[in-house]
């Protein structure tokens, strides 16, 4: 009795974990894609605007 109950509990845990993973993976991929796009846009803007941005001058001398 105990072994069968343990087996059913393990199967339920695995099933819930699989459902959670399959439900969370698209969200994780979406977050990663959005953050990647933000980084790419930020880097592109920095490269385009880079030369014209005022560089803080060293006025200590």
DRENGU-999664 format. One record per residue (C-alpha): residue number from 1; x negated, y negated, z negated. Coordinates in Angstrom, 2 decimals, always signed. Layout:
seq, east, north, up
NUM, X, Y, Z
...
This chain:
seq, east, north, up
1, +0.00, +0.00, +0.00
2, -2.71, -2.46, -0.97
3, -4.78, -1.81, +2.16
4, -1.81, -2.36, +4.48
5, -0.91, -5.55, +2.65
6, -4.50, -6.78, +2.99
7, -4.43, -5.96, +6.70
8, -1.17, -7.87, +7.19
9, -2.55, -10.85, +5.24
10, -5.73, -10.86, +7.35
11, -3.70, -10.64, +10.56
12, -1.53, -13.56, +9.43
13, -4.60, -15.65, +8.55
14, -6.19, -14.91, +11.94
15, -2.93, -15.74, +13.71
16, -2.53, -19.05, +11.87
17, -6.18, -19.92, +12.55
18, -5.74, -19.18, +16.27
19, -2.58, -21.28, +16.43
20, -4.31, -24.15, +14.63
21, -7.35, -23.95, +16.91
22, -5.25, -23.81, +20.07
23, -3.20, -26.78, +18.80
24, -6.20, -28.84, +17.65
25, -8.54, -28.23, +20.60
26, -6.72, -30.55, +23.05
27, -6.70, -33.29, +20.39
28, -10.42, -32.84, +19.77
29, -11.13, -32.90, +23.50
30, -8.99, -36.02, +23.91
31, -10.79, -37.81, +21.06
32, -14.17, -36.79, +22.52
33, -13.17, -37.98, +25.99
34, -11.89, -41.31, +24.68
35, -15.01, -41.94, +22.59
36, -17.22, -40.92, +25.54
37, -15.36, -43.33, +27.83
38, -15.72, -46.13, +25.26
39, -19.47, -45.48, +25.00
40, -19.86, -45.40, +28.80
41, -17.89, -48.65, +29.20
42, -19.87, -50.30, +26.38
43, -23.21, -49.23, +27.86
44, -22.14, -50.36, +31.34
45, -21.05, -53.76, +30.04
46, -24.31, -54.11, +28.09
47, -26.33, -53.28, +31.21
48, -24.31, -55.71, +33.36
49, -24.24, -58.56, +30.83
50, -27.61, -57.75, +29.24
51, -29.87, -60.24, +31.05
52, -27.52, -63.17, +30.48
53, -26.90, -62.59, +26.76
54, -28.81, -65.03, +24.54
55, -31.68, -63.21, +22.90
56, -32.39, -64.34, +19.32
57, -35.70, -66.16, +19.56
58, -38.50, -65.64, +17.09
59, -38.78, -69.07, +15.40
60, -40.91, -67.95, +12.46
61, -44.16, -69.25, +13.99
